Amino acid sequence: MATIQLKTPIPGPKSMALAERRRIAVPRGLSIGTPVYVAKAEDAWLEDVDGNRYLDFAGGIGCLNVGHRREPVVAAIKAQLDRFLHTCVQVTPYESYVRLAELMNQATPGKFPKKTLFVNSGAEAVENAVKIARAHTGRSGIIAFEDAFHGRTMMTLALTSKTHPYKAGFAPFPGDVYRIPYAYCYRCSYSLKYPACDLFCARHLEDTFKRVVASEDVAAVIAEPVLGEGGFVVPPKDFFRVLIDICHKHGVLFIADEVQSGFGRTGRLFASEYYGIEPDIVATAKSLGGGLPLAAITGRAEIMDAPGPGGLGGTFAGNPLSCTAGLAVLDIFERENLLDRAKELGERFQKRARQWQKQWPIVGDIRGLGGMQAIELVRSTDKREPAADETKQVTQYCYEHGLITISAGSYSNVVRVLVPLVITNEQMDEGMDVLHSALQMVYERKGAIAQPV
Ligand SMILES: Cc1ncc(COP(=O)(O)O)c(C=O)c1O
């Protein structure tokens, strides 16, 4: 039986009534992609307040790698509810925090001694990674990338690249942040081609240290191993190795923002493993908490110990419910083959998407690692003009046909797939059938502008 079941025109009457209440009560800055109000969710589907059932290809923006309401996660949270809810770890600590830190120290790339700090969100993890890097190096500069997304707090907005809607109107941002091009080969900032480019973009960091900011003033380079919000861009395999070699030659730390690419999404627990790199600091969040707010900063022990006692923390940071959920998530990854499943899902998606690319030139690029997959839509294959309106039409069509998707990309022309890794093959195919029809609809409607080469 199909998972998608639409019983009312959507949004249904109850969702519409809630949307009106929300319009009055909640600022418009909190935009909503899919205006149906959730009543319940399980594994890879969710049901709205009008009884319509959807397939979830967004997973709460990559927070549900182990699935909605996975039984071990729910059981762990319920057990914790019966023990205690909040003490603040800085006042009276608890074992789950320490145990999860021990496991994170083992699980993140690199065999060296590590330490882990827990906070509440991805942005808070990145903020703390910057604080720790500055405290350790005694330097202030941070180098981030074009197309990067690191969060919505002031420092993370300074590191984030996309202007609208994230940065416009919110300046000034904290200073001493510099930006260099990412290895976005489909839209190379230097108009070069890999491998002939010899990773010019990574090697150019040396030039940045000469012409933009002195290396002795730079604390860290921060990068997403796979761009999330920036459009699921996967750099060539040796990009980060070259970059990190230059960083370390100059005493600059490398921070991997694995907030979106981490926790099994790419077929490895951390995408850094795919490149064979060992970041000095790793920021994780999203799927770590299995649906609860939890983020971590894990790094070399001597770096993590740079801030003095009281320099790090937060009232709710690493709260007991989230830590206990995080332990259950790690246990699921240990017991279930979700990493292999992520790879299978990626292959399944790519196989089908390659057909779409052959059929409809609006599908400009297909890329991803494991379960982190995307298609970039263009108005023409030669000029690669971003097809932002068409992307909106694709996600709208999907939603109207019961598939929840989200877009991405600096040009808002990427459809990204972040399915819970517990999705069945039948559900995956059902979702891709909807995506297929959406692309066909948009291509046929816009056929005149999407010419084959
Ligand atoms: C790579 C990356 N870093 C940081 C963040 C910010 O995380 P949060 O929204 O939990 O603050 C995100 C959120 O999407 C992200 O994708």
The ligand as an SDF file (V2000), in Angstrom:
LIG
                    3D

 16 16  0  0  0  0  0  0  0  0999 V2000
   26.3790   22.8770    8.0800 C   0  0  0  0  0  0  0  0  0  0  0  0
   25.4940   23.5530    9.0900 C   0  0  0  0  0  0  0  0  0  0  0  0
   26.0470   24.2070   10.1140 N   0  0  0  0  0  0  0  0  0  0  0  0
   25.3040   24.8190   11.0500 C   0  0  0  0  0  0  0  0  0  0  0  0
   23.9250   24.8080   10.9680 C   0  0  0  0  0  0  0  0  0  0  0  0
   23.1120   25.5000   12.0170 C   0  0  0  0  0  0  0  0  0  0  0  0
   22.4540   24.5530   12.7840 O   0  0  0  0  0  0  0  0  0  0  0  0
   21.1970   24.9720   13.7140 P   0  0  0  0  0  0  0  0  0  0  0  0
   20.0920   25.3250   12.7720 O   0  0  0  0  0  0  0  0  0  0  0  0
   20.9430   23.7560   14.5190 O   0  0  0  0  0  0  0  0  0  0  0  0
   21.6480   26.1280   14.5250 O   0  0  0  0  0  0  0  0  0  0  0  0
   23.3070   24.1390    9.9140 C   0  0  0  0  0  0  0  0  0  0  0  0
   21.8400   24.1160    9.7930 C   0  0  0  0  0  0  0  0  0  0  0  0
   21.2550   23.7690    8.8160 O   0  0  0  0  0  0  0  0  0  0  0  0
   24.1090   23.4900    8.9420 C   0  0  0  0  0  0  0  0  0  0  0  0
   23.5680   22.8320    7.9240 O   0  0  0  0  0  0  0  0  0  0  0  0
  1  2  1  0
  2  3  1  0
  2 15  2  0
  3  4  2  0
  4  5  1  0
  5  6  1  0
  5 12  2  0
  6  7  1  0
  7  8  1  0
  8  9  2  0
  8 10  1  0
  8 11  1  0
 12 13  1  0
 12 15  1  0
 13 14  2  0
 15 16  1  0
M  END
$$$$
